[in-house]
């Protein structure tokens, strides 16, 4: 089976009860996929270890890669049920981001492989393998590069999904972004406005001397006001408290 667009082709193979999706140019990584399934990874650094996500740097045949397990996708019942109708975070990232890179978005770190296990049609385990990039956090005068990237991405009718400065870094090759599925717009410009507001709040929290919405300067259409309404609702103290309590209960093992 092959899928994908433009230059990058994606193939798949099965191992045990998992499906391994990989770039056709990286068939050499299939054994890495099997090592992930067998839990035989050579980890050199764990970047994030939570009940929601696991992200680690691994070494495979003297090369470094990043492996991410998006645990919330199958830990939260409603999200798990949604995977009946979706490809899942790992596979959609593999497809979307490679398509964007092929169309000229060099700011993305390239995903190389997705490992997915389904039971009764729902995802119960998954992993994403990406290239390893070493970089540093952004300086204040580099924020404008993030804005330029965001505008270019939105012009292509895609959005980041977690648009804050912690998901960008400066490397020897320039600006790079991580932790994104690169999804397409499906509801007007709603997602575009929503993540600009997320970015604006991030700049405010970091006390940078910028107004994110002014930097983007997008017209305020009906989707802007819808995004503003949703943001306002989520920021209500009672809603924030409910979300905190749900997170604590989930961390204790509650399936909510």
C-alpha positions as CSV (number, residue, x, y, z in Angstrom):
1,X,0.0,0.0,0.0
2,X,1.2,3.5,-0.8
3,X,-0.1,6.9,0.1
4,X,1.1,10.4,0.2
5,X,1.5,13.3,-2.3
6,X,4.2,14.9,-4.4
7,X,7.8,13.7,-3.7
8,X,7.3,11.7,-0.6
9,X,5.7,8.3,-0.7
10,X,4.6,6.4,2.4
11,X,4.6,2.6,2.5
12,X,3.4,0.2,5.3
13,X,4.1,-3.2,6.7
14,X,2.8,-5.2,9.6
15,X,4.7,-6.6,12.6
16,X,2.8,-8.6,15.2
17,X,-0.5,-6.6,15.7
18,X,1.1,-3.3,14.7
19,X,1.2,-1.4,11.4
20,X,4.4,0.4,10.6
21,X,4.2,3.3,8.1
22,X,7.5,4.6,6.7
23,X,8.9,6.8,4.0
24,X,9.8,4.8,1.0
25,X,13.3,6.3,1.1
26,X,13.8,5.1,4.7
27,X,13.0,1.4,4.5
28,X,16.1,0.9,6.7
29,X,14.0,2.2,9.7
30,X,11.6,-0.8,9.7
31,X,13.8,-2.6,12.2
32,X,13.6,0.5,14.4
33,X,9.9,0.2,14.3
34,X,10.1,-3.4,15.4
35,X,12.5,-2.4,18.2
36,X,9.8,0.2,19.4
37,X,7.2,-2.6,19.4
38,X,9.6,-4.9,21.3
39,X,10.5,-2.1,23.7
40,X,14.2,-2.5,22.8
41,X,15.0,1.2,22.3
42,X,18.5,2.7,23.1
43,X,17.4,5.9,24.8
44,X,20.0,8.6,25.2
45,X,17.6,11.3,26.7
46,X,14.0,11.4,27.8
47,X,12.6,14.9,26.9
48,X,9.1,14.4,28.3
49,X,7.7,11.7,30.5
50,X,4.1,12.2,31.5
51,X,0.8,10.3,31.4
52,X,-0.2,12.4,28.4
53,X,3.0,12.1,26.3
54,X,6.3,10.3,26.1
55,X,9.1,11.9,24.1
56,X,12.7,10.5,24.0
57,X,15.8,10.7,22.0
58,X,17.0,7.3,20.8
59,X,20.0,6.0,19.0
60,X,19.6,3.5,16.1
61,X,22.6,2.3,14.0
62,X,24.7,5.2,15.3
63,X,22.1,7.8,14.3
64,X,19.9,9.9,16.6
65,X,16.1,10.1,16.3
66,X,13.1,11.3,18.4
67,X,10.3,8.9,19.3
68,X,7.0,10.3,20.6
69,X,4.1,8.4,22.1
70,X,0.9,10.5,22.1
71,X,-0.7,8.7,25.1
72,X,-3.7,11.0,25.5
73,X,-5.0,9.8,22.2
74,X,-5.8,6.4,23.6
75,X,-5.9,7.3,27.3
76,X,-8.9,9.6,27.1
77,X,-12.0,7.5,26.2
78,X,-13.7,10.2,23.9
79,X,-10.4,10.7,22.0
80,X,-9.9,6.9,21.7
81,X,-13.4,6.5,20.2
82,X,-12.7,9.3,17.7
83,X,-9.8,7.2,16.4
84,X,-12.4,4.9,14.8
85,X,-12.8,7.7,12.2
86,X,-9.3,9.2,12.2
87,X,-5.9,8.1,11.1
88,X,-4.4,9.1,14.5
89,X,-1.8,11.7,15.5
90,X,1.2,9.7,14.4
91,X,0.1,8.8,10.9
92,X,-1.6,12.2,10.2
93,X,1.6,13.9,11.2
94,X,3.7,11.7,9.0
95,X,1.5,12.5,6.0
96,X,0.7,16.2,6.6
97,X,4.2,17.4,7.6
98,X,6.0,15.5,4.8
99,X,3.5,17.0,2.3
100,X,4.3,20.5,3.7
101,X,8.0,19.9,3.6
102,X,7.7,18.8,0.0
103,X,5.9,22.0,-0.9
104,X,8.7,24.1,0.6
105,X,8.2,24.4,4.3
106,X,11.7,23.7,5.5
107,X,10.8,24.9,9.0
108,X,9.4,21.5,9.9
109,X,11.4,18.7,11.5
110,X,10.8,15.7,9.2
111,X,8.7,12.8,10.6
112,X,10.0,9.4,9.3
113,X,7.7,6.7,10.6
114,X,4.5,6.0,12.4
115,X,3.8,2.8,14.4
116,X,0.2,2.1,15.2
117,X,-1.8,-0.6,17.0
118,X,-5.6,-0.8,16.8
119,X,-8.1,-2.9,18.6
120,X,-11.7,-3.1,17.6
121,X,-10.9,-0.3,15.1
122,X,-9.6,2.1,17.8
123,X,-6.0,3.1,18.4
124,X,-4.6,1.6,21.6
125,X,-0.9,2.3,21.1
126,X,1.1,4.5,18.7
127,X,4.5,6.1,18.1
128,X,5.9,8.8,15.8
129,X,9.6,8.7,14.8
130,X,11.2,12.0,13.7
131,X,14.6,13.3,12.7
132,X,16.6,14.6,15.6
133,X,17.4,18.3,15.6
134,X,19.6,20.1,18.1
135,X,18.8,23.7,18.7
136,X,18.2,26.5,21.3
137,X,15.3,28.5,22.5
138,X,14.2,31.6,20.6
139,X,15.6,35.1,21.3
140,X,13.1,37.9,21.5
141,X,14.2,39.4,18.2
142,X,13.6,36.0,16.5
143,X,9.9,36.0,17.2
144,X,9.2,37.8,13.9
145,X,10.5,34.7,12.1
146,X,7.8,32.6,13.9
147,X,5.2,35.1,12.7
148,X,6.4,34.9,9.1
149,X,6.3,31.1,9.3
150,X,2.8,31.2,10.7
151,X,1.5,33.5,8.0
152,X,3.0,31.3,5.3
153,X,1.5,28.2,6.9
154,X,-1.9,29.8,7.2
155,X,-1.8,31.0,3.6
156,X,-1.4,27.3,2.6
157,X,-4.6,26.6,4.6
158,X,-2.8,24.6,7.3
159,X,-2.4,25.3,11.0
160,X,0.2,24.3,13.6
161,X,-2.1,23.2,16.4
162,X,0.1,24.1,19.3
163,X,1.4,27.5,18.3
164,X,3.6,28.7,21.1
165,X,7.3,29.6,21.4
166,X,8.2,26.4,23.2
167,X,7.5,24.5,20.0
168,X,10.1,26.4,18.0
169,X,13.8,26.4,18.1
170,X,16.8,27.9,16.3
171,X,19.2,25.4,14.7
172,X,22.2,25.7,12.4
173,X,19.7,25.3,9.5
174,X,17.5,28.1,10.9
175,X,14.0,28.1,12.5
176,X,12.5,24.7,13.1
177,X,9.2,23.7,14.6
178,X,8.1,20.6,16.5
179,X,5.0,19.0,18.1
180,X,2.6,19.8,15.2
181,X,0.4,17.7,12.9
182,X,0.3,20.4,10.3
183,X,-3.5,19.9,9.8
184,X,-5.6,21.5,7.1
185,X,-8.3,24.1,7.7
186,X,-11.7,22.4,7.9
187,X,-13.8,25.2,9.3
188,X,-13.1,28.5,7.6
189,X,-10.3,30.4,9.3
190,X,-11.3,29.4,12.9
191,X,-8.1,27.5,13.6
192,X,-6.0,30.2,12.2
193,X,-7.4,32.8,14.6
194,X,-7.5,30.4,17.5
195,X,-3.8,29.7,17.4
196,X,-2.9,33.4,16.9
197,X,-4.7,34.0,20.1
198,X,-2.8,31.1,21.8
199,X,0.5,32.6,20.5
200,X,-0.5,36.1,21.8
201,X,-1.1,34.8,25.3
202,X,2.2,32.9,25.2
203,X,4.0,36.2,24.3
204,X,2.2,38.0,27.1
205,X,3.1,35.3,29.7
206,X,6.8,35.4,28.6
207,X,6.6,39.2,28.9
208,X,7.9,39.8,25.3
209,X,7.3,43.3,24.1
210,X,4.9,42.2,21.3
211,X,1.2,41.9,20.7
212,X,0.7,38.6,18.8
213,X,-2.6,39.6,17.2
214,X,-1.1,42.9,16.0
215,X,1.9,41.1,14.5
216,X,-0.3,38.9,12.4
217,X,-2.9,41.6,11.7
218,X,-5.5,39.3,10.3
219,X,-9.0,40.7,9.4
220,X,-11.6,40.0,12.1
221,X,-14.1,37.8,10.3
222,X,-16.9,35.7,11.8
223,X,-14.4,32.9,12.6
224,X,-12.3,35.4,14.6
225,X,-15.2,36.2,16.9
226,X,-16.1,32.5,17.2
227,X,-12.5,31.7,18.3
228,X,-12.6,34.7,20.7
229,X,-15.8,33.3,22.2
230,X,-14.4,29.8,22.7
231,X,-11.2,31.2,24.2
232,X,-13.2,33.3,26.6
233,X,-15.3,30.4,27.6
234,X,-12.3,28.2,28.3
235,X,-10.6,30.9,30.3
236,X,-13.6,31.1,32.7
237,X,-12.4,30.3,36.2
238,X,-15.0,27.6,36.7
239,X,-14.1,25.9,33.4
240,X,-10.4,26.1,34.3
241,X,-11.1,24.4,37.6
242,X,-13.0,21.6,36.0
243,X,-10.2,21.0,33.6
244,X,-7.7,20.9,36.4
245,X,-9.8,18.4,38.4
246,X,-10.3,16.2,35.3
247,X,-6.5,16.1,34.7
248,X,-5.8,15.1,38.3
249,X,-8.4,12.3,38.1
250,X,-7.0,11.1,34.8
251,X,-3.5,11.0,36.3
252,X,-5.0,8.8,39.0
253,X,-6.3,6.4,36.4
254,X,-9.8,7.6,36.0
255,X,-11.2,7.1,32.4
256,X,-12.7,10.5,31.9
